[in-house]
Amino acid sequence: MWNVEVKMKFKNACTAAIILSAFLSTNSFAQTLADAHKAYVTGNWQEAATTYEVSCPKEPDSARAECYLWDILALSQTGNAKLFKVAGHRLDSLISTTSPERPVYSEMLLTKAQFMLYMGKNARAAEILIQAIDNSKLEQAVVLQKVCSAVLSREPHQELDAKCRTVKDSSFYRVSQKNIPQATAPAPVVEPPPAPKSEPKPVTQPEPKPTPKPIAQPAPQQATKPEAKLPDNAPYWTLQLGAFGVEANAKLLAENMQKQGLESRIETRIGESRTLFLVQTGKFPSKEAAIDFGAQKLAPLKMDFQAVQKK
């Protein structure tokens, strides 16, 4: 029989083990989600889908649907016809189980409209896009207008045209064209997904890219300093977030970065015909390090970035 002191020591040890296990599990999950974002932004669709499928069930209820939408988008871009069908079935299920009150709901409808457009079901794409607009939030105007243009170019539709004009005439859309592109929900893709090998590929649609669509702005944090300790004048990699012909727009993006707790700088590039203002963040010793930072810090905010080497 154990005495009281031994029992207490054993109980304390077990409690400590449970706490440590939970801590390690949380950190492991956070890294898994960052790995999924990294795989997505680098175009490793199958790896991204597999990693999202591990991460999404562990997400809190408020973010789980968004995570599954990333998974669906990754699956749809693998180039595998069977996986594309799986993505479509999962999207239908996700739409049916998500409240229309959530901003992510209209993003699901936007994705569904793009799936229909890709499959050549243009009239159905127009109908679903009308539903997306009816359930959208003001801050989603930029993404809505992009999908409007894609659908209307393939399917003239009087009702949809009228609703798309309303979106384009909204004050938020007009202001957004003067400022940085910031819609809300998580549609990382605003063009139809690339065609699976066994089906025809849309001729007018460019390859999709992740786009900056945060569901909500996180609380400001202390500025993150990603710069590595590099020798003076040594080559390095940086992440370019945007190139603007108007300096004020570049400053707006830099200010937005600051609000997210991320440092940035503006580089002026004078050309023969125009001057560009480049917004960049970080100095990294390798492209891999730059993309890793972007996947962990920028991809969760749905911010576009491109790794650029500087000399």
C-alpha positions as a LaTeX table, in Angstrom:
\begin{tabular}{lrrr}
\hline
Residue & $x$ (\AA) & $y$ (\AA) & $z$ (\AA) \\
\hline
Met1 & 0.00 & 0.00 & 0.00 \\
Trp2 & 1.23 & 3.47 & $-0.85$ \\
Asn3 & 1.38 & 6.02 & 1.91 \\
Val4 & $-0.27$ & 9.42 & 1.54 \\
Glu5 & 2.96 & 11.23 & 0.56 \\
Val6 & 3.77 & 8.76 & $-2.24$ \\
Lys7 & 0.22 & 8.98 & $-3.57$ \\
Met8 & 0.40 & 12.79 & $-3.66$ \\
Lys9 & 3.73 & 12.75 & $-5.51$ \\
Phe10 & 2.32 & 10.30 & $-8.06$ \\
Lys11 & $-0.81$ & 12.43 & $-8.53$ \\
Asn12 & 1.27 & 15.60 & $-9.04$ \\
Ala13 & 3.51 & 13.82 & $-11.55$ \\
Cys14 & 0.48 & 12.62 & $-13.52$ \\
Thr15 & $-1.00$ & 16.12 & $-13.53$ \\
Ala16 & 2.26 & 17.57 & $-14.81$ \\
Ala17 & 2.42 & 14.93 & $-17.54$ \\
Ile18 & $-1.12$ & 15.72 & $-18.68$ \\
Ile19 & $-0.39$ & 19.45 & $-18.83$ \\
Leu20 & 2.85 & 18.86 & $-20.75$ \\
Ser21 & 1.06 & 16.51 & $-23.15$ \\
Ala22 & $-1.63$ & 19.11 & $-23.84$ \\
Phe23 & 1.00 & 21.80 & $-24.38$ \\
Leu24 & 2.96 & 19.68 & $-26.82$ \\
Ser25 & $-0.23$ & 18.67 & $-28.63$ \\
Thr26 & $-1.27$ & 22.31 & $-29.04$ \\
Asn27 & 2.12 & 23.34 & $-30.39$ \\
Ser28 & 2.22 & 20.34 & $-32.71$ \\
Phe29 & $-1.20$ & 21.25 & $-34.08$ \\
Ala30 & $-0.19$ & 24.88 & $-34.61$ \\
Gln31 & 2.82 & 23.73 & $-36.58$ \\
Thr32 & 0.65 & 21.34 & $-38.60$ \\
Leu33 & $-1.69$ & 24.17 & $-39.60$ \\
Ala34 & 1.29 & 26.36 & $-40.53$ \\
Asp35 & 2.66 & 23.47 & $-42.59$ \\
Ala36 & $-0.68$ & 23.20 & $-44.40$ \\
His37 & $-0.62$ & 26.92 & $-45.26$ \\
Lys38 & 2.97 & 26.61 & $-46.41$ \\
Ala39 & 2.16 & 23.68 & $-48.68$ \\
Tyr40 & $-0.79$ & 25.60 & $-50.11$ \\
Val41 & 1.05 & 28.80 & $-50.94$ \\
Thr42 & 3.88 & 26.83 & $-52.56$ \\
Gly43 & 1.44 & 24.87 & $-54.73$ \\
Asn44 & 1.86 & 21.46 & $-53.05$ \\
Trp45 & $-1.87$ & 20.80 & $-53.25$ \\
Gln46 & $-1.93$ & 17.13 & $-52.22$ \\
Glu47 & 0.32 & 17.76 & $-49.23$ \\
Ala48 & $-1.76$ & 20.80 & $-48.25$ \\
Ala49 & $-5.03$ & 18.84 & $-48.45$ \\
Thr50 & $-3.62$ & 15.97 & $-46.38$ \\
Thr51 & $-2.30$ & 18.35 & $-43.73$ \\
Tyr52 & $-5.53$ & 20.35 & $-43.54$ \\
Glu53 & $-7.44$ & 17.12 & $-43.01$ \\
Val54 & $-5.30$ & 16.47 & $-39.94$ \\
Ser55 & $-5.60$ & 20.04 & $-38.65$ \\
Cys56 & $-9.22$ & 20.96 & $-39.34$ \\
Pro57 & $-10.93$ & 18.59 & $-36.87$ \\
Lys58 & $-8.86$ & 20.16 & $-34.09$ \\
Glu59 & $-9.80$ & 23.73 & $-35.01$ \\
Pro60 & $-12.29$ & 25.58 & $-32.77$ \\
Asp61 & $-15.87$ & 25.62 & $-34.04$ \\
Ser62 & $-15.57$ & 29.26 & $-35.11$ \\
Ala63 & $-12.71$ & 28.49 & $-37.52$ \\
Arg64 & $-13.32$ & 24.88 & $-38.54$ \\
Ala65 & $-15.51$ & 25.63 & $-41.58$ \\
Glu66 & $-12.89$ & 28.03 & $-42.96$ \\
Cys67 & $-10.20$ & 25.40 & $-42.50$ \\
Tyr68 & $-12.27$ & 22.82 & $-44.39$ \\
Leu69 & $-12.79$ & 25.31 & $-47.21$ \\
Trp70 & $-9.00$ & 25.58 & $-47.58$ \\
Asp71 & $-8.90$ & 21.77 & $-47.69$ \\
Ile72 & $-11.55$ & 21.70 & $-50.45$ \\
Leu73 & $-9.68$ & 24.29 & $-52.49$ \\
Ala74 & $-6.43$ & 22.35 & $-52.17$ \\
Leu75 & $-8.13$ & 19.11 & $-53.25$ \\
Ser76 & $-9.72$ & 20.82 & $-56.25$ \\
Gln77 & $-6.31$ & 21.89 & $-57.55$ \\
Thr78 & $-4.50$ & 18.55 & $-57.43$ \\
Gly79 & $-5.31$ & 17.86 & $-61.09$ \\
Asn80 & $-6.99$ & 14.59 & $-60.10$ \\
Ala81 & $-10.55$ & 14.18 & $-61.43$ \\
Lys82 & $-11.61$ & 11.89 & $-58.57$ \\
Leu83 & $-10.30$ & 14.30 & $-55.92$ \\
Phe84 & $-12.03$ & 17.17 & $-57.68$ \\
Lys85 & $-15.34$ & 15.29 & $-57.33$ \\
Val86 & $-14.55$ & 14.59 & $-53.68$ \\
Ala87 & $-13.93$ & 18.32 & $-53.18$ \\
Gly88 & $-17.30$ & 19.10 & $-54.77$ \\
His89 & $-19.15$ & 16.66 & $-52.48$ \\
Arg90 & $-17.38$ & 18.06 & $-49.43$ \\
Leu91 & $-18.25$ & 21.60 & $-50.47$ \\
Asp92 & $-21.95$ & 20.69 & $-50.78$ \\
Ser93 & $-21.86$ & 19.12 & $-47.33$ \\
Leu94 & $-20.08$ & 22.14 & $-45.86$ \\
Ile95 & $-22.65$ & 24.53 & $-47.34$ \\
Ser96 & $-25.54$ & 22.49 & $-45.97$ \\
Thr97 & $-24.12$ & 22.49 & $-42.43$ \\
Thr98 & $-23.01$ & 26.14 & $-42.23$ \\
Ser99 & $-25.23$ & 28.98 & $-41.06$ \\
Pro100 & $-25.93$ & 31.64 & $-43.72$ \\
Glu101 & $-25.24$ & 34.22 & $-41.03$ \\
Arg102 & $-21.53$ & 33.44 & $-41.08$ \\
Pro103 & $-19.33$ & 35.40 & $-43.55$ \\
Val104 & $-17.70$ & 32.15 & $-44.66$ \\
Tyr105 & $-21.07$ & 30.94 & $-46.00$ \\
Ser106 & $-21.05$ & 33.36 & $-48.94$ \\
Glu107 & $-17.44$ & 32.35 & $-49.65$ \\
Met108 & $-18.57$ & 28.75 & $-49.90$ \\
Leu109 & $-21.23$ & 29.81 & $-52.39$ \\
Leu110 & $-18.63$ & 31.77 & $-54.33$ \\
Thr111 & $-16.46$ & 28.66 & $-54.51$ \\
Lys112 & $-19.47$ & 26.58 & $-55.57$ \\
Ala113 & $-20.23$ & 29.07 & $-58.35$ \\
Gln114 & $-16.65$ & 28.72 & $-59.57$ \\
Phe115 & $-16.90$ & 24.94 & $-59.50$ \\
Met116 & $-20.03$ & 25.14 & $-61.66$ \\
Leu117 & $-18.34$ & 27.56 & $-64.04$ \\
Tyr118 & $-15.37$ & 25.25 & $-64.39$ \\
Met119 & $-17.65$ & 22.31 & $-65.12$ \\
Gly120 & $-19.39$ & 24.28 & $-67.88$ \\
Lys121 & $-22.63$ & 24.69 & $-65.90$ \\
Asn122 & $-22.69$ & 28.44 & $-66.47$ \\
Ala123 & $-26.38$ & 29.03 & $-65.79$ \\
Arg124 & $-26.11$ & 27.19 & $-62.47$ \\
Ala125 & $-23.00$ & 29.22 & $-61.63$ \\
Ala126 & $-25.01$ & 32.42 & $-62.17$ \\
Glu127 & $-27.82$ & 31.19 & $-59.89$ \\
Ile128 & $-25.43$ & 30.29 & $-57.08$ \\
Leu129 & $-23.55$ & 33.58 & $-57.42$ \\
Ile130 & $-26.83$ & 35.44 & $-56.94$ \\
Gln131 & $-27.27$ & 33.52 & $-53.67$ \\
Ala132 & $-23.71$ & 34.42 & $-52.67$ \\
Ile133 & $-24.38$ & 38.11 & $-53.25$ \\
Asp134 & $-27.65$ & 37.96 & $-51.30$ \\
Asn135 & $-25.79$ & 36.42 & $-48.33$ \\
Ser136 & $-22.63$ & 38.51 & $-48.59$ \\
Lys137 & $-21.18$ & 41.20 & $-46.36$ \\
Leu138 & $-20.14$ & 44.64 & $-47.59$ \\
Glu139 & $-16.45$ & 43.90 & $-47.14$ \\
Gln140 & $-16.67$ & 40.98 & $-49.58$ \\
Ala141 & $-17.39$ & 43.28 & $-52.53$ \\
Val142 & $-13.92$ & 42.93 & $-54.10$ \\
Val143 & $-14.07$ & 39.13 & $-54.36$ \\
Leu144 & $-17.70$ & 39.21 & $-55.47$ \\
Gln145 & $-16.89$ & 41.56 & $-58.31$ \\
Lys146 & $-14.08$ & 39.32 & $-59.56$ \\
Val147 & $-16.33$ & 36.28 & $-59.66$ \\
Cys148 & $-19.11$ & 38.38 & $-61.22$ \\
Ser149 & $-16.81$ & 39.26 & $-64.10$ \\
Ala150 & $-15.82$ & 35.62 & $-64.62$ \\
Val151 & $-19.40$ & 34.31 & $-64.62$ \\
Leu152 & $-20.93$ & 37.10 & $-66.73$ \\
Ser153 & $-18.22$ & 36.66 & $-69.34$ \\
Arg154 & $-19.49$ & 33.10 & $-69.84$ \\
Glu155 & $-23.20$ & 33.48 & $-69.04$ \\
Pro156 & $-25.09$ & 36.72 & $-69.77$ \\
His157 & $-27.71$ & 36.92 & $-67.02$ \\
Gln158 & $-29.94$ & 39.93 & $-66.47$ \\
Glu159 & $-30.65$ & 39.42 & $-62.76$ \\
Leu160 & $-27.02$ & 38.63 & $-61.98$ \\
Asp161 & $-25.82$ & 41.61 & $-64.00$ \\
Ala162 & $-28.06$ & 43.91 & $-61.96$ \\
Lys163 & $-26.82$ & 42.50 & $-58.66$ \\
Cys164 & $-23.17$ & 42.69 & $-59.78$ \\
Arg165 & $-23.69$ & 46.34 & $-60.71$ \\
Thr166 & $-24.98$ & 46.97 & $-57.21$ \\
Val167 & $-21.84$ & 45.38 & $-55.81$ \\
Lys168 & $-19.62$ & 47.45 & $-58.09$ \\
Asp169 & $-21.46$ & 50.66 & $-57.19$ \\
Ser170 & $-21.14$ & 50.04 & $-53.44$ \\
Ser171 & $-19.10$ & 52.54 & $-51.49$ \\
Phe172 & $-16.90$ & 49.79 & $-50.07$ \\
Tyr173 & $-15.95$ & 48.55 & $-53.53$ \\
Arg174 & $-15.11$ & 52.05 & $-54.78$ \\
Val175 & $-12.97$ & 52.78 & $-51.75$ \\
Ser176 & $-11.24$ & 49.39 & $-51.98$ \\
Gln177 & $-10.08$ & 50.17 & $-55.50$ \\
Lys178 & $-8.22$ & 53.18 & $-54.16$ \\
Asn179 & $-6.76$ & 51.30 & $-51.21$ \\
Ile180 & $-5.24$ & 47.89 & $-50.64$ \\
Pro181 & $-7.31$ & 44.82 & $-51.58$ \\
Gln182 & $-9.04$ & 43.61 & $-48.41$ \\
Ala183 & $-12.08$ & 41.40 & $-48.59$ \\
Thr184 & $-13.02$ & 39.22 & $-45.67$ \\
Ala185 & $-13.85$ & 35.61 & $-45.89$ \\
Pro186 & $-11.55$ & 32.78 & $-46.70$ \\
Ala187 & $-11.98$ & 32.23 & $-50.41$ \\
Pro188 & $-8.27$ & 31.74 & $-51.13$ \\
Val189 & $-9.18$ & 31.24 & $-54.78$ \\
Val190 & $-11.19$ & 33.73 & $-56.82$ \\
Glu191 & $-10.92$ & 31.93 & $-60.14$ \\
Pro192 & $-12.21$ & 28.45 & $-61.06$ \\
Pro193 & $-9.80$ & 25.68 & $-60.00$ \\
Pro194 & $-7.46$ & 24.16 & $-62.58$ \\
Ala195 & $-8.93$ & 21.32 & $-64.57$ \\
Pro196 & $-8.39$ & 17.68 & $-63.60$ \\
Lys197 & $-6.47$ & 15.75 & $-66.22$ \\
Ser198 & $-9.55$ & 13.86 & $-67.42$ \\
Glu199 & $-11.72$ & 16.94 & $-67.99$ \\
Pro200 & $-11.42$ & 19.97 & $-70.30$ \\
Lys201 & $-9.60$ & 22.98 & $-68.90$ \\
Pro202 & $-11.28$ & 26.41 & $-69.12$ \\
Val203 & $-9.42$ & 28.44 & $-71.69$ \\
Thr204 & $-10.12$ & 31.84 & $-70.20$ \\
Gln205 & $-9.30$ & 31.23 & $-66.57$ \\
Pro206 & $-5.79$ & 31.85 & $-65.16$ \\
Glu207 & $-4.19$ & 29.66 & $-62.55$ \\
Pro208 & $-5.64$ & 30.42 & $-59.09$ \\
Lys209 & $-3.57$ & 31.94 & $-56.33$ \\
Pro210 & $-4.22$ & 32.38 & $-52.61$ \\
Thr211 & $-5.73$ & 35.83 & $-52.02$ \\
Pro212 & $-5.83$ & 38.05 & $-48.94$ \\
Lys213 & $-9.24$ & 37.37 & $-47.44$ \\
Pro214 & $-9.09$ & 37.44 & $-43.62$ \\
Ile215 & $-12.32$ & 36.52 & $-41.82$ \\
Ala216 & $-11.53$ & 39.03 & $-39.09$ \\
Gln217 & $-8.61$ & 41.17 & $-38.10$ \\
Pro218 & $-6.66$ & 39.72 & $-35.15$ \\
Ala219 & $-5.77$ & 41.91 & $-32.24$ \\
Pro220 & $-2.69$ & 44.06 & $-32.84$ \\
Gln221 & 0.51 & 42.47 & $-31.59$ \\
Gln222 & 3.98 & 43.69 & $-30.92$ \\
Ala223 & 5.73 & 44.13 & $-34.26$ \\
Thr224 & 7.34 & 40.95 & $-35.49$ \\
Lys225 & 10.93 & 41.26 & $-36.67$ \\
Pro226 & 11.66 & 38.51 & $-39.18$ \\
Glu227 & 15.02 & 39.90 & $-40.26$ \\
Ala228 & 17.87 & 37.44 & $-40.00$ \\
Lys229 & 21.35 & 38.40 & $-38.88$ \\
Leu230 & 23.03 & 38.80 & $-42.25$ \\
Pro231 & 26.39 & 40.32 & $-43.12$ \\
Asp232 & 26.30 & 43.83 & $-44.57$ \\
Asn233 & 25.75 & 43.89 & $-48.34$ \\
Ala234 & 25.08 & 40.12 & $-48.36$ \\
Pro235 & 22.32 & 38.84 & $-50.71$ \\
Tyr236 & 19.07 & 38.01 & $-48.97$ \\
Trp237 & 15.45 & 37.07 & $-49.66$ \\
Thr238 & 12.42 & 39.19 & $-48.82$ \\
Leu239 & 8.65 & 38.87 & $-49.15$ \\
Gln240 & 7.03 & 41.37 & $-51.51$ \\
Leu241 & 3.42 & 42.15 & $-50.61$ \\
Gly242 & 2.48 & 44.58 & $-53.34$ \\
Ala243 & 3.68 & 46.98 & $-56.04$ \\
Phe244 & 1.85 & 50.29 & $-56.42$ \\
Gly245 & 2.00 & 53.17 & $-58.85$ \\
Val246 & 0.62 & 55.48 & $-56.14$ \\
Glu247 & 2.75 & 55.95 & $-53.03$ \\
Ala248 & $-0.29$ & 56.57 & $-50.82$ \\
Asn249 & $-1.59$ & 53.07 & $-51.60$ \\
Ala250 & 1.76 & 51.55 & $-50.66$ \\
Lys251 & 1.65 & 53.43 & $-47.36$ \\
Leu252 & $-1.85$ & 52.10 & $-46.68$ \\
Leu253 & $-0.60$ & 48.54 & $-47.05$ \\
Ala254 & 2.41 & 49.27 & $-44.84$ \\
Glu255 & 0.10 & 50.72 & $-42.18$ \\
Asn256 & $-2.13$ & 47.65 & $-42.40$ \\
Met257 & 0.92 & 45.44 & $-41.87$ \\
Gln258 & 1.80 & 47.45 & $-38.78$ \\
Lys259 & $-1.72$ & 46.88 & $-37.41$ \\
Gln260 & $-1.15$ & 43.14 & $-37.81$ \\
Gly261 & 2.04 & 43.44 & $-35.75$ \\
Leu262 & 4.32 & 42.97 & $-38.77$ \\
Glu263 & 7.07 & 45.33 & $-39.87$ \\
Ser264 & 7.36 & 46.43 & $-43.49$ \\
Arg265 & 9.27 & 48.84 & $-45.68$ \\
Ile266 & 8.60 & 50.67 & $-48.93$ \\
Glu267 & 11.17 & 50.49 & $-51.71$ \\
Thr268 & 10.94 & 53.05 & $-54.53$ \\
Arg269 & 11.81 & 51.73 & $-57.97$ \\
Ile270 & 12.12 & 54.38 & $-60.67$ \\
Gly271 & 11.55 & 53.12 & $-64.22$ \\
Glu272 & 11.66 & 54.76 & $-67.61$ \\
Ser273 & 7.90 & 55.16 & $-67.87$ \\
Arg274 & 6.69 & 54.98 & $-64.26$ \\
Thr275 & 7.74 & 54.75 & $-60.63$ \\
Leu276 & 6.69 & 51.82 & $-58.48$ \\
Phe277 & 6.46 & 51.67 & $-54.71$ \\
Leu278 & 7.18 & 48.13 & $-53.46$ \\
Val279 & 5.97 & 47.01 & $-50.03$ \\
Gln280 & 8.26 & 44.34 & $-48.56$ \\
Thr281 & 8.83 & 42.62 & $-45.25$ \\
Gly282 & 11.67 & 40.59 & $-43.79$ \\
Lys283 & 15.25 & 39.76 & $-44.67$ \\
Phe284 & 15.85 & 36.02 & $-44.90$ \\
Pro285 & 18.97 & 33.97 & $-45.66$ \\
Ser286 & 17.10 & 31.66 & $-48.05$ \\
Lys287 & 13.93 & 31.39 & $-50.11$ \\
Glu288 & 12.83 & 28.50 & $-47.91$ \\
Ala289 & 13.08 & 30.67 & $-44.78$ \\
Ala290 & 11.12 & 33.46 & $-46.46$ \\
Ile291 & 8.29 & 31.16 & $-47.56$ \\
Asp292 & 8.21 & 29.51 & $-44.14$ \\
Phe293 & 7.71 & 32.92 & $-42.50$ \\
Gly294 & 5.02 & 33.82 & $-45.03$ \\
Ala295 & 3.19 & 30.55 & $-44.46$ \\
Gln296 & 3.17 & 31.05 & $-40.70$ \\
Lys297 & 2.50 & 34.80 & $-40.49$ \\
Leu298 & 0.86 & 35.92 & $-43.74$ \\
Ala299 & $-1.05$ & 32.94 & $-45.12$ \\
Pro300 & $-3.35$ & 32.73 & $-42.06$ \\
Leu301 & $-4.26$ & 36.39 & $-42.78$ \\
Lys302 & $-4.89$ & 35.45 & $-46.46$ \\
Met303 & $-2.27$ & 37.98 & $-47.57$ \\
Asp304 & $-0.56$ & 37.65 & $-50.95$ \\
Phe305 & 3.22 & 37.49 & $-50.94$ \\
Gln306 & 6.07 & 36.63 & $-53.27$ \\
Ala307 & 9.60 & 35.64 & $-52.28$ \\
Val308 & 12.11 & 37.94 & $-54.02$ \\
Gln309 & 15.91 & 37.75 & $-53.91$ \\
Lys310 & 17.77 & 40.99 & $-53.20$ \\
Lys311 & 21.42 & 41.64 & $-53.95$ \\
\hline
\end{tabular}
